[in-house]
Amino acid sequence: MRKNSCSIGLDSPSLRGSGSIPGSIPGSIPGSIPPVDGLTATDMMFSTEEENVELWNRQKEHFDHEPPLSHVQRFQKTIDYVLVANKVEEENDQKSRRQKAFVEQLQNKRIKVTKIQHDDKIFFGLRAPNEIFEDYKYLLKVSDSCNWCGDMKYGVSQATRIRIVNFILNHTYINTGEDLKELLKKDVFETMFCLHEKEDQKKLKKKWARWSALFTRQPTEQIKSYFGEKVALYYLWLGFYTKLLVPAAVIGVIVFLFGIAFFNTNPLIKEVCNSSIIMCPRCDKMCRVWELSDTCSYAKISHLFDNEGTVAFAMFMAIWATLFLELWKRHRARHVSKWKVYDWCEEEEELIMEIVNDTNCKPKQFRHSYLRSTLVLVLVTLMLMLIIGIAHALVIFRVVAAPLLSECQWEFLRDHANSVAVMLGAVLHYITIQIMTRVNRWVSQRLCDIEKTNSLAATERSFTVKMFTFQFFTLFSSLFYVAFFLGRINGHPGHYVRIAGFRLEECHPSGCLTDLFIQMAVILLLKQTLNNIFEFTVPLLKNLISKTTAKKLQRKCGECYRKSCRYGRGNVEQCDICKLRVWLQNYHLASTDSFNLFNEFLEMVVQFSFTTIFVAAFPLAPFLALINNIFEIRLDAIKMVCLEQRLVPRKTNDIGVWTKVLEAVGVLAVIANGLVIGVTSDFVPRLVYRYHYGPCAKGSSTTDCMQGYINDSLSTAFIHHPQVQKDFHFIHNVTQCSYRDYRNNEDYTVTSQFWLVLAIRFAFVILFEHVVVFCKFIAAWFVPNNPIQVKNDRLHDKLDRLKEELQEIKRCQSTDV
């Protein structure tokens, strides 16, 4: 037996007993198994306590029913998972037969099943034998990528037990070929969940999952031990992202305050507010001409987000995104190295669990089908076309809403028809996002089913890429229209572009950036505020139901005279009432699945996209994101610890494909911000006017360089012109009106200033992107992914592990001799 333990490498000093153990037989060695009839002292010399537990179980008939060792009882009393089914009255019913068949399959895998009935529900408590976890530890040790993990050296944690049992449950089939997923769909079983651990749950509540801990450091190690590395890395990333938002938020607020500082002294605002220019109607029917000075407030708001500081801030945010990702990689490396999962491979662990579940299993072969790939590509393209079509529908809504609001009897709506139409369009866009999110998820799942990937990790990567792509187009299609097409394809008096007889929207004379700001602000605020309220209140209501149901059993449970039974402490096995009380508490919590953590990641990555891609139009986005994240961390923590069923702990060493997604967003942010500044904002036209057409360019030193810019950016339409008269036949007592464009007043062709501005716009975009991309590459090169300390620590750990292996072999050889 000693030789066998050396050969499979199960020597684990951390699990050896030390000191006296309650319940041991007097005269025995402390921490040892008491003598068993028919076994010699040599047979009892095992190198780990798990082996003693296994021997104890094999010779259990020699003892009373209650084993004397606390550590044996601890292993025996653990409930790894709970299955819930509706009670079926007829035993010959198909559901009842399938329930029994599935339970029998689990029992064939040596999983102990405890059945407790409560009202119309049947609870199945599942407890896996220690042999399964010993096999898992041994396979980890001999694996290629997972042999550096702490699970190989130390005891198997409850988080690991849950992960393995969850895998076994999902890969157990009855004789009809149905697995648990199909049985859940057919209502054979209602649900499945793993249990919260009371003591660890209380510690997390005290240190982390409470509002009073809003500004305290997150206990990452405890989160990792309880929820697994995957959840721990999410909170580690979210906390790091929130810290890095602080400088971005501060500079964004400074840029915003810079715009406020020149509120009353800016010559462009004065020119708009003091102007007597008559502007052309915004629509064809009830709209009338209006004075430019009527939009004085609009011009002030535009200047808050369209000023000289915006360019510098956009460049800063592009470089910030790169530094954030590079610094995050270093931060991640430190923690995964400390957790001993630096080289961890999810696919390899999945293969190990396949063997643990079924020693005769066959590996899922890698497959590639050009037909499947083509089908998926076509379906993805069609889905994107549908999403873009919805964005076009939102445009049509805005086009139709603006003239209808202009005919409203309420003076406020009539005067602010365009702004109200923009806000209504943003609210409708938010509603569309909520609906399409569910559609996108369903389509992404079906596309993954078509692909037939060979592992869960590969499926998650594929699903993440598809889901994020669909969500990105859903969220940003309308924003891209507002940023790059609004006011540029609407035509001019006498030749307006129409949809269903309605004119396309126009930009305000002060610029188009305010429309983009309004759209972003409404979507971002609604999405963050309403989503957080909904995410928190639904689990909270379910938790109240849970407490009410648990109180019904509290009196019955009080009849138990042992506190250890009621609270699951000590060496005493809980009675069925106490078990049921705990199971019901967990059952009534909000259900969880693999999408819970995905949803949190998706929400934060979408926020990261809002914060970086169009930050030139909304400098306050980083500040709002910072405020949201401070509360988001605690809200998610309270949800996971107190209001939701326990997530299945997953082991990993990275946030996965999300890193690639964030890098793609960072590159897109450079392109989008360059286009927003160069194309959407008035930064380039103002620059051209200052140095080529303005008073300073003509040698005047007594007037401001930007004096007359607003008038220069407008063109004039004469009502008596035949083409113009067709559009403005309802105008009387006015001979001319102005509109925003660079066109001749006679033939309405574009002027030379238009081409100069356009050329400099494109030159600026190219220069901006090249400079920022160069800075991004320098930043990525300057900040290495792995700190030197991590490399040295891993080197020493590998050396120590190899020495331990050599000593183990020598010790085994000396024992054989």
C-alpha positions in Angstrom: 0.0 0.0 0.0 2.9 2.4 0.8 4.4 1.7 -2.6 1.1 2.4 -4.3 0.7 5.7 -2.5 4.2 6.8 -3.7 3.7 5.7 -7.2 0.6 7.8 -7.7 2.0 10.8 -5.7 -0.8 11.3 -3.2 1.4 12.2 -0.3 -0.1 15.4 1.1 1.5 16.5 4.4 -1.2 19.2 4.8 -3.8 16.6 5.2 -2.0 14.5 7.9 -3.6 14.7 11.3 -1.8 16.5 14.1 -2.6 16.4 17.8 -5.5 14.6 19.5 -8.7 14.2 17.5 -12.0 14.1 19.3 -13.6 10.7 19.1 -10.3 8.7 18.8 -10.0 5.5 20.8 -7.9 5.8 24.0 -4.4 4.5 23.5 -4.3 5.0 19.8 -1.9 7.3 18.1 -3.4 10.8 17.8 -4.7 11.6 14.4 -4.7 7.9 13.4 -7.5 5.4 12.5 -8.2 3.0 15.3 -7.2 -0.6 14.8 -9.5 -2.7 12.6 -9.9 -6.4 13.0 -8.1 -8.3 10.2 -5.7 -5.4 9.4 -2.1 -5.2 10.4 -0.3 -2.0 11.6 1.5 -2.0 8.2 -1.8 -1.9 6.4 -2.9 1.0 8.4 0.2 3.2 7.5 -1.1 5.5 4.8 0.5 8.7 3.7 -2.7 10.7 3.5 -5.8 11.0 5.5 -7.9 10.5 2.4 -6.5 7.0 2.1 -7.4 6.4 5.8 -10.9 7.6 5.0 -11.1 5.2 2.1 -10.0 2.3 4.2 -12.4 3.3 6.9 -15.3 3.2 4.4 -14.2 -0.2 3.2 -14.1 -1.7 6.7 -17.1 0.3 8.1 -19.0 -2.8 9.1 -16.5 -3.4 11.9 -17.6 -0.2 13.7 -20.8 1.4 14.9 -22.7 3.5 12.5 -21.2 6.8 13.7 -17.4 7.0 12.9 -15.2 8.4 15.7 -13.0 10.7 13.6 -13.9 14.3 13.0 -12.1 14.5 9.6 -13.9 11.4 8.4 -17.2 12.8 9.4 -16.4 16.1 7.7 -15.8 14.3 4.4 -18.9 12.2 4.8 -21.4 14.9 5.7 -20.6 17.3 2.8 -23.5 17.8 0.4 -22.1 18.7 -3.0 -25.2 19.4 -5.0 -29.0 19.3 -4.7 -31.5 18.2 -7.4 -35.2 19.3 -7.1 -38.1 17.6 -8.8 -41.9 17.9 -8.6 -43.6 15.0 -6.9 -45.2 12.5 -9.3 -48.1 10.6 -7.9 -48.0 7.6 -10.3 -44.9 5.6 -10.1 -45.3 4.3 -13.6 -45.4 7.8 -15.0 -42.7 8.7 -17.6 -41.3 11.5 -15.4 -41.0 9.2 -12.4 -39.2 6.5 -14.4 -36.8 9.0 -15.7 -36.1 10.5 -12.3 -35.4 7.0 -10.9 -33.2 6.2 -14.0 -31.1 9.3 -13.5 -30.7 8.8 -9.8 -29.7 5.1 -10.4 -27.0 6.3 -12.9 -25.6 8.6 -10.3 -25.6 5.8 -7.7 -23.7 3.7 -10.2 -21.1 6.3 -10.2 -20.8 5.9 -6.4 -22.6 9.2 -5.6 -24.7 8.9 -2.5 -28.2 10.3 -2.9 -30.3 11.5 0.1 -34.0 11.9 -0.8 -36.2 14.2 1.2 -39.8 15.1 0.3 -41.4 18.4 1.2 -44.9 19.3 0.1 -45.1 18.7 -3.6 -41.3 18.8 -4.1 -38.6 16.1 -3.9 -35.1 17.1 -2.9 -32.1 14.9 -3.8 -29.0 15.7 -1.9 -25.9 14.4 -3.7 -22.6 13.5 -2.1 -19.6 12.3 -4.1 -17.1 9.8 -2.8 -13.6 10.8 -2.0 -12.2 8.4 -4.6 -13.4 10.7 -7.4 -11.4 13.6 -6.1 -8.3 11.4 -5.5 -8.5 10.4 -9.2 -8.9 14.1 -10.1 -5.8 15.1 -8.0 -3.7 12.3 -9.5 -4.7 13.3 -13.1 -3.9 16.9 -12.3 -0.4 15.9 -11.3 0.4 14.0 -14.5 -1.3 16.5 -16.8 0.7 18.9 -19.0 -0.7 22.3 -18.0 -2.6 21.8 -14.7 0.2 20.1 -12.7 1.3 23.4 -11.1 -2.1 23.9 -9.5 -2.5 24.0 -5.7 -5.3 21.4 -5.9 -2.7 18.8 -6.7 -0.7 19.4 -3.6 -3.3 20.3 -1.0 -6.8 18.9 -0.2 -9.7 19.3 -2.5 -11.7 22.4 -1.6 -15.5 22.5 -1.6 -15.4 24.7 -4.6 -13.5 22.0 -6.6 -15.9 19.3 -5.3 -18.8 21.4 -6.6 -17.2 21.9 -10.0 -16.5 18.2 -10.5 -19.9 17.1 -9.3 -21.6 19.7 -11.6 -19.6 18.3 -14.5 -20.6 14.7 -13.7 -24.3 15.7 -13.4 -24.2 17.4 -16.8 -22.5 14.4 -18.4 -24.7 11.7 -17.0 -27.1 10.0 -19.4 -30.1 7.7 -18.9 -30.8 4.7 -21.1 -32.9 6.9 -23.5 -29.8 9.0 -24.2 -31.1 12.1 -22.4 -28.9 14.2 -20.2 -29.8 16.4 -17.3 -30.2 19.5 -19.6 -32.9 17.7 -21.6 -34.5 16.3 -18.4 -34.8 19.8 -17.0 -36.4 21.0 -20.2 -39.0 18.2 -20.0 -39.7 19.1 -16.3 -38.4 15.7 -15.1 -36.3 17.8 -12.7 -37.2 21.3 -11.8 -33.8 22.8 -10.9 -30.3 22.0 -9.6 -28.1 24.1 -7.3 -25.1 23.9 -5.0 -25.3 25.1 -1.4 -23.9 28.2 0.2 -21.5 27.5 3.1 -22.7 29.3 6.2 -19.4 30.2 7.8 -17.7 31.4 4.6 -20.9 33.2 3.5 -20.9 35.1 6.8 -17.2 36.1 6.4 -17.9 37.4 2.9 -20.9 39.3 4.1 -18.8 40.9 6.8 -15.8 41.9 4.7 -17.3 42.4 1.3 -21.0 42.0 0.5 -22.4 45.0 2.4 -22.9 48.6 1.5 -20.8 49.9 4.4 -17.8 48.2 2.7 -18.2 50.5 -0.3 -14.6 51.8 -0.2 -12.8 48.9 1.4 -10.5 46.6 -0.5 -12.0 43.4 -1.9 -11.0 40.1 -0.2 -9.9 38.5 -3.5 -8.4 35.4 -1.9 -11.7 34.6 -0.1 -13.7 35.3 -3.2 -11.4 32.9 -5.1 -11.8 30.2 -2.5 -15.6 30.4 -2.4 -16.6 31.3 -5.9 -13.6 30.0 -7.9 -10.9 31.8 -9.9 -13.3 32.9 -12.7 -15.5 35.0 -10.4 -12.4 36.3 -8.5 -10.8 37.4 -11.8 -14.0 39.3 -12.7 -14.0 41.2 -9.5 -10.2 41.7 -9.7 -10.6 43.1 -13.2 -13.6 45.3 -12.2 -11.8 46.7 -9.2 -8.7 47.4 -11.3 -10.8 49.0 -14.0 -12.6 51.2 -11.5 -9.2 52.4 -10.0 -7.9 53.3 -13.4 -11.1 55.2 -14.2 -10.1 57.8 -11.5 -7.6 59.7 -13.6 -9.8 59.5 -16.7 -12.8 60.8 -14.7 -10.8 63.7 -13.2 -9.5 64.8 -16.6 -13.0 64.4 -18.1 -14.5 66.7 -15.4 -11.7 69.2 -16.0 -12.5 69.3 -19.7 -16.2 69.8 -18.9 -15.3 72.6 -16.4 -13.1 74.2 -19.1 -16.2 74.5 -21.3 -18.1 76.1 -18.4 -15.3 78.5 -17.6 -15.7 80.2 -21.1 -19.5 80.0 -21.1 -20.1 83.8 -21.2 -16.9 84.9 -22.9 -16.8 82.6 -25.9 -17.3 84.6 -29.1 -19.2 81.8 -30.8 -21.8 81.7 -28.1 -22.1 85.5 -28.2 -22.5 85.4 -31.9 -25.4 82.9 -31.7 -27.2 84.6 -28.8 -26.9 88.1 -30.4 -27.7 87.0 -33.9 -30.6 88.3 -36.0 -30.1 85.7 -38.7 -33.4 84.1 -40.0 -33.0 80.3 -40.3 -34.9 78.0 -42.8 -37.8 75.9 -41.5 -36.9 72.5 -40.1 -39.8 70.7 -41.8 -42.1 71.1 -44.7 -45.6 71.6 -43.3 -46.3 73.6 -40.1 -42.7 74.7 -39.4 -41.9 78.3 -39.7 -38.7 80.3 -40.1 -36.9 80.9 -36.8 -34.2 83.1 -35.5 -30.7 81.8 -34.7 -30.7 83.5 -31.3 -33.6 81.3 -30.2 -31.1 78.5 -29.8 -28.7 80.4 -27.5 -29.0 77.7 -24.7 -28.4 74.9 -27.2 -25.2 76.7 -28.4 -24.0 76.9 -24.8 -24.5 73.2 -24.2 -22.7 72.4 -27.4 -19.7 74.3 -26.3 -19.5 72.2 -23.1 -18.6 69.1 -25.2 -17.2 70.6 -28.4 -14.2 72.7 -27.3 -10.4 72.6 -27.7 -9.9 70.4 -24.6 -12.0 67.6 -26.3 -9.2 66.7 -28.7 -6.5 66.3 -26.0 -9.0 64.3 -23.9 -9.8 61.9 -26.8 -6.0 61.3 -27.4 -5.6 60.7 -23.6 -8.4 58.2 -23.5 -7.0 56.2 -26.5 -3.6 55.9 -24.7 -5.4 55.3 -21.4 -7.2 52.3 -22.9 -3.9 50.8 -24.0 -2.2 51.4 -20.6 -5.2 50.0 -18.8 -5.0 46.7 -20.7 -1.2 46.4 -20.4 -1.3 47.1 -16.7 -4.2 44.7 -16.2 -2.2 41.9 -17.8 0.6 42.6 -15.2 -2.0 42.7 -12.4 -3.6 39.5 -13.5 -0.2 37.8 -13.8 0.7 38.5 -10.2 -2.5 37.0 -8.9 -2.8 33.9 -11.1 0.9 33.1 -10.3 0.1 33.4 -6.6 -3.0 31.1 -7.1 -0.8 28.5 -8.9 -3.0 28.6 -12.1 -0.6 30.6 -14.4 -0.4 27.7 -16.9 -3.9 26.4 -16.3 -5.7 25.0 -19.3 -9.5 24.8 -19.1 -9.7 22.3 -22.0 -7.3 20.0 -20.2 -9.2 20.1 -17.0 -12.3 19.3 -18.9 -10.6 16.3 -20.3 -9.5 15.2 -16.8 -13.1 15.5 -15.5 -14.3 13.5 -18.5 -12.0 10.6 -17.4 -13.1 11.0 -13.7 -16.7 10.8 -14.8 -16.2 7.9 -17.2 -12.9 6.0 -17.5 -14.0 4.6 -20.8 -14.8 8.0 -22.3 -13.6 9.0 -25.7 -12.3 12.5 -26.4 -14.3 14.9 -28.4 -12.5 15.2 -31.7 -11.6 18.6 -33.2 -13.8 19.1 -36.2 -14.1 21.7 -38.9 -16.8 21.9 -41.5 -16.7 24.5 -44.3 -20.4 24.0 -44.7 -21.1 24.8 -41.1 -18.7 27.8 -41.1 -20.3 29.2 -44.2 -23.8 28.7 -42.7 -22.8 30.5 -39.5 -21.2 33.3 -41.4 -24.4 33.8 -43.6 -26.6 33.7 -40.5 -24.4 36.2 -38.6 -24.5 38.5 -41.6 -28.3 38.3 -41.8 -28.5 39.0 -38.1 -26.3 42.1 -38.4 -28.4 43.3 -41.4 -31.5 42.9 -39.2 -29.9 44.9 -36.4 -28.8 47.7 -38.8 -32.4 47.7 -40.2 -33.7 48.3 -36.7 -31.3 51.3 -36.5 -32.7 52.6 -39.8 -36.2 52.3 -38.3 -35.1 54.4 -35.3 -33.8 57.0 -37.8 -37.2 57.0 -39.6 -38.9 57.4 -36.2 -36.8 60.6 -35.5 -37.5 61.9 -39.0 -41.2 61.5 -38.6 -41.4 62.6 -34.9 -39.6 65.9 -35.4 -42.2 67.5 -37.8 -45.1 66.0 -35.9 -43.9 67.6 -32.7 -43.4 70.8 -34.6 -47.2 70.8 -35.2 -48.0 70.3 -31.5 -50.1 72.8 -29.7 -47.7 72.8 -26.7 -45.3 75.7 -27.3 -42.3 74.0 -25.5 -42.6 70.9 -27.8 -43.0 73.1 -30.8 -39.9 75.1 -30.1 -37.8 72.1 -29.1 -39.1 69.6 -31.6 -35.7 68.3 -32.8 -34.3 67.9 -29.3 -37.3 66.1 -28.0 -37.3 63.8 -31.1 -33.6 63.0 -30.3 -34.5 62.1 -26.7 -37.5 60.1 -27.7 -35.4 58.2 -30.2 -32.8 57.5 -27.5 -35.5 56.1 -25.1 -36.9 54.0 -28.0 -33.3 52.8 -28.7 -33.0 51.7 -25.0 -36.2 49.7 -25.3 -34.9 48.1 -28.5 -31.7 47.2 -26.7 -33.6 45.4 -24.0 -35.6 43.4 -26.5 -32.7 42.6 -28.8 -30.5 41.5 -26.0 -32.7 38.4 -25.5 -33.0 37.8 -29.2 -29.2 38.1 -29.6 -28.6 35.6 -26.8 -31.0 33.1 -28.3 -29.4 33.4 -31.8 -25.9 33.2 -30.4 -26.8 29.9 -28.6 -28.3 28.4 -31.8 -25.2 29.4 -33.8 -23.0 27.7 -31.2 -25.1 24.6 -31.5 -24.5 24.6 -35.2 -20.7 24.9 -34.8 -20.5 21.9 -32.4 -17.4 22.9 -30.5 -15.4 20.2 -28.7 -15.2 21.8 -25.3 -17.2 24.0 -22.9 -14.3 26.6 -23.0 -14.4 26.7 -26.8 -18.2 27.1 -26.7 -17.9 30.0 -24.3 -15.4 31.8 -26.5 -17.5 31.4 -29.6 -20.7 32.5 -27.7 -18.9 35.5 -26.3 -17.6 36.8 -29.6 -21.0 36.4 -31.3 -23.0 37.9 -28.4 -20.8 40.9 -28.1 -20.8 41.5 -31.8 -24.6 41.5 -31.9 -24.8 43.7 -28.8 -22.2 46.1 -30.2 -24.2 46.6 -33.4 -27.4 46.9 -31.4 -26.0 49.6 -29.1 -23.9 51.5 -31.5 -25.6 51.4 -34.9 -27.8 54.4 -34.0 -24.9 56.2 -32.4 -22.8 55.8 -35.6 -25.6 57.3 -37.6 -25.9 60.3 -35.3 -22.1 60.7 -35.2 -21.2 60.4 -38.9 -24.4 60.7 -41.0 -26.7 63.1 -39.3 -26.9 66.5 -41.1 -24.5 65.3 -43.9 -26.9 63.4 -46.1 -30.0 65.6 -45.7 -29.5 67.8 -48.8 -30.2 71.5 -49.0 -33.1 73.8 -49.8 -34.5 72.9 -53.2 -33.0 69.5 -53.1 -33.8 67.9 -49.7 -33.4 64.1 -49.1 -36.7 62.6 -47.9 -37.9 59.3 -46.5 -41.6 58.6 -46.9 -42.1 62.3 -47.8 -40.4 63.5 -44.6 -37.1 65.4 -44.7 -34.0 64.0 -43.0 -32.8 65.7 -39.8 -30.4 68.6 -39.8 -27.6 69.5 -37.4 -27.8 72.6 -35.3 -25.7 75.6 -36.5 -23.5 75.1 -33.4 -22.6 71.5 -34.5 -23.9 67.9 -34.5 -22.0 66.8 -31.3 -24.8 67.7 -29.0 -27.1 65.3 -30.6 -24.6 62.5 -30.1 -24.1 63.6 -26.5 -27.9 63.5 -25.8 -28.2 60.0 -27.4 -25.2 58.7 -25.3 -26.3 60.3 -22.1 -29.9 58.9 -22.2 -28.8 55.4 -23.2 -25.9 55.2 -20.7 -27.9 56.6 -17.7 -31.0 54.5 -18.5 -29.0 51.3 -19.0 -26.9 51.6 -15.9 -29.7 52.9 -13.6 -32.6 50.7 -14.6 -30.5 47.6 -15.1 -29.0 47.9 -11.6 -32.4 48.5 -10.1 -33.9 45.5 -11.9 -30.9 43.2 -11.1 -31.1 44.0 -7.4 -34.8 44.1 -6.8 -35.7 40.7 -8.4 -33.3 38.6 -6.3 -34.2 40.7 -3.2 -37.9 39.8 -3.6 -37.0 36.1 -4.0 -34.9 36.3 -0.9 -37.8 37.6 1.1 -39.9 34.6 0.0 -37.0 32.4 1.0 -37.0 33.8 4.6 -40.7 33.3 4.9 -40.6 29.7 3.8 -37.6 28.9 6.0 -39.4 30.2 9.1 -42.1 27.6 8.7 -39.5 24.9 9.4 -37.7 26.8 12.1 -39.9 25.6 14.9 -39.6 22.0 13.8 -35.9 22.4 13.6 -35.8 23.8 17.1 -36.9 20.4 18.4 -33.5 19.1 17.6 -31.5 19.2 20.9 -28.1 19.5 19.2 -26.9 22.9 18.0 -24.5 21.2 15.7 -27.4 19.6 14.0 -29.3 22.8 13.5 -26.3 24.8 12.3 -24.3 22.1 10.6 -21.4 22.3 12.9 -19.1 19.7 14.5 -19.1 16.0 13.8 -22.8 15.4 14.0 -24.8 14.5 10.8 -27.7 16.9 10.3 -31.2 15.5 10.6 -33.5 15.6 7.6 -35.3 18.6 8.9 -32.1 20.6 9.3 -30.9 19.6 5.9 -34.3 20.5 4.3 -34.2 23.9 6.1 -30.8 24.8 4.5 -31.9 23.3 1.1 -35.1 25.4 1.1 -33.2 28.6 1.9 -30.9 28.0 -1.1 -33.8 26.8 -3.3 -35.8 30.0 -2.9 -32.8 32.2 -3.8 -32.6 33.6 -7.4 -31.4 30.9 -9.7 -28.0 31.2 -11.4 -26.4 29.7 -14.5 -23.3 30.1 -16.6 -24.8 33.3 -18.1 -24.8 35.2 -14.8 -21.1 36.0 -14.8 -21.2 36.5 -18.6 -23.9 39.1 -18.2 -21.8 41.0 -15.7 -18.8 41.0 -18.0 -20.9 42.0 -21.0 -22.4 44.9 -19.1 -18.9 46.2 -18.0 -17.3 45.7 -21.4 -20.2 47.6 -23.1 -19.7 50.4 -20.5 -15.9 50.3 -21.4 -17.0 50.8 -25.1 -19.2 53.8 -24.2 -16.4 55.2 -22.1 -13.7 55.0 -24.9 -15.3 55.0 -28.3 -17.3 58.2 -28.3 -15.6 59.9 -25.3 -14.9 63.0 -27.5 -18.7 63.7 -27.5 -19.2 62.9 -23.8 -16.2 63.7 -21.6 -18.3 62.9 -18.5 -18.6 59.3 -19.5 -15.6 58.1 -17.4 -16.9 60.0 -14.4 -20.4 58.4 -14.7 -18.8 55.0 -15.2 -16.6 55.4 -12.1 -19.7 56.3 -9.9 -21.6 53.4 -11.3 -18.8 50.9 -10.8 -18.2 51.9 -7.1 -21.8 50.8 -6.5 -21.8 48.0 -9.1 -19.1 46.0 -7.2 -21.0 45.9 -3.9 -24.3 45.4 -5.7 -23.0 42.3 -7.5 -21.3 41.1 -4.3 -24.5 41.3 -2.3 -26.4 39.6 -5.1 -23.9 36.7 -5.4 -23.4 36.2 -1.7 -26.9 36.9 -0.2 -29.6 36.9 -2.9 -28.6 34.3 -5.5 -27.9 30.6 -5.5 -24.2 29.9 -5.4 -22.4 30.1 -8.7 -20.6 26.9 -9.8 -16.9 27.7 -9.1 -14.8 27.7 -12.3 -11.0 27.6 -12.4 -9.2 29.7 -15.0 -6.2 31.9 -15.3 -7.6 34.8 -17.4 -10.8 36.6 -18.3 -10.6 34.7 -21.6 -11.7 36.1 -24.9 -12.8 39.3 -23.2 -9.2 40.5 -23.3 -9.2 40.3 -27.1 -12.6 42.1 -27.2 -11.2 44.9 -25.0 -8.2 45.2 -27.3 -10.5 45.5 -30.3 -12.5 48.1 -28.6 -9.3 50.1 -27.8 -8.4 50.1 -31.5 -11.9 51.0 -32.6 -11.8 53.9 -30.0 -8.9 55.4 -31.8 -10.7 55.3 -35.2 -14.0 56.5 -33.8 -12.6 59.4 -31.8 -10.5 60.5 -34.7 -13.6 60.6 -36.9 -15.7 62.3 -34.2 -13.2 65.1 -33.8 -12.4 65.4 -37.5 -15.8 64.8 -39.0 -18.6 65.3 -36.4 -17.2 68.2 -34.3 -16.5 71.7 -35.6 -12.9 71.6 -34.4 -11.5 71.5 -38.0 -13.8 74.1 -39.5 -13.0 76.4 -36.7 -9.3 75.8 -37.2 -9.6 76.5 -40.9 -11.6 79.7 -40.2 -9.1 80.9 -37.6 -6.0 80.6 -39.8 -7.5 81.1 -43.3 -10.8 83.0 -43.4 -11.1 84.8 -40.0 -10.1 88.3 -39.0 -6.7 87.2 -37.7 -5.9 85.6 -41.1 -6.7 88.9 -42.8 -4.3 90.8 -40.5 -6.8 92.2 -38.0 -5.6 92.3 -34.4 -8.4 94.2 -32.8 -11.1 91.6 -33.1 -11.3 88.0 -31.9 -10.0 85.4 -34.4 -13.3 83.5 -34.3 -15.5 86.6 -34.8 -18.0 85.9 -37.7 -17.5 82.1 -37.7 -21.2 81.3 -37.3 -22.2 83.5 -40.2 -19.3 82.1 -42.3 -20.6 78.5 -41.7 -24.1 79.3 -43.0 -25.4 79.6 -46.6 -28.4 81.5 -47.8 -31.4 80.2 -49.7 -33.6 82.7 -51.7 -37.2 81.9 -51.4 -38.0 83.2 -55.0 -35.7 80.5 -56.5 -38.0 77.9 -58.3 -36.5 74.8 -56.6 -36.5 76.5 -53.1 -40.0 77.7 -53.6 -41.2 74.1 -54.0 -39.9 73.3 -50.5 -40.9 76.5 -48.8 -44.1 77.5 -50.6 -45.8 78.1 -47.3 -43.4 80.9 -46.3 -44.6 84.4 -46.7 -43.1 87.9 -45.9 -39.6 86.4 -46.0 -37.3 86.7 -49.0 -34.3 84.6 -47.7 -33.3 82.2 -45.0 -30.0 80.6 -43.9 -29.0 77.0 -43.4 -25.8 75.2 -42.3 -23.6 74.3 -45.3 -20.8 75.7 -47.5 -22.7 76.4 -50.7 -23.0 79.2 -53.3 -26.1 81.4 -52.9 -26.8 81.3 -56.7 -26.5 77.7 -58.0 -26.2 76.0 -54.6 -23.0 74.2 -55.5 -20.4 73.6 -52.8 -17.8 76.3 -52.4 -14.0 75.9 -52.3 -14.1 76.3 -48.6 -16.1 73.1 -48.4 -13.4 71.2 -50.2 -10.6 72.7 -48.1 -12.4 71.8 -44.9 -13.1 68.3 -46.1 -9.4 67.8 -47.1 -8.2 69.0 -43.7 -10.8 66.8 -41.9 -9.4 63.7 -43.6 -5.8 64.8 -43.0 -6.6 65.4 -39.3 -8.2 61.9 -39.0 -5.2 60.2 -40.6 -2.7 62.2 -38.5 -4.6 61.7 -35.3 -4.9 58.0 -35.8 -1.3 57.5 -36.7 0.0 59.5 -33.8 -2.3 57.8 -31.3 -1.6 54.3 -32.6 2.1 55.0 -32.4 1.7 56.1 -28.8 -0.4 53.0 -28.1 2.4 50.7 -29.5 5.0 52.6 -27.4 2.9 52.2 -24.3 2.3 48.5 -25.0 6.1 48.0 -25.5 7.1 50.0 -22.5 4.8 48.0 -20.1 5.7 44.3 -20.2 2.8 41.8 -19.6 4.6 39.9 -16.8 6.4 41.5 -14.0 10.0 40.3 -13.4 9.0 39.2 -9.9 6.3 36.9 -11.3 8.8 35.3 -13.7 11.3 34.7 -10.9 8.7 33.3 -8.5 7.5 30.9 -11.1 11.1 29.8 -11.8 11.7 29.1 -8.1 8.4 27.3 -7.8 9.2 25.0 -10.7 12.6 24.3 -9.3 11.1 23.4 -5.9 8.5 21.2 -7.4 11.0 19.2 -9.4 13.2 18.8 -6.3 10.1 17.5 -4.4 9.4 15.0 -7.2 13.0 13.7 -7.1 12.9 13.4 -3.3 9.6 11.5 -3.6 11.0 9.0 -6.1 14.1 8.4 -3.9 11.9 8.0 -0.8 9.7 5.4 -2.7 12.8 3.6 -3.9 14.2 3.4 -0.4 10.9 2.0 0.9 10.9 -0.7 -1.8 14.4 -1.8 -0.7 
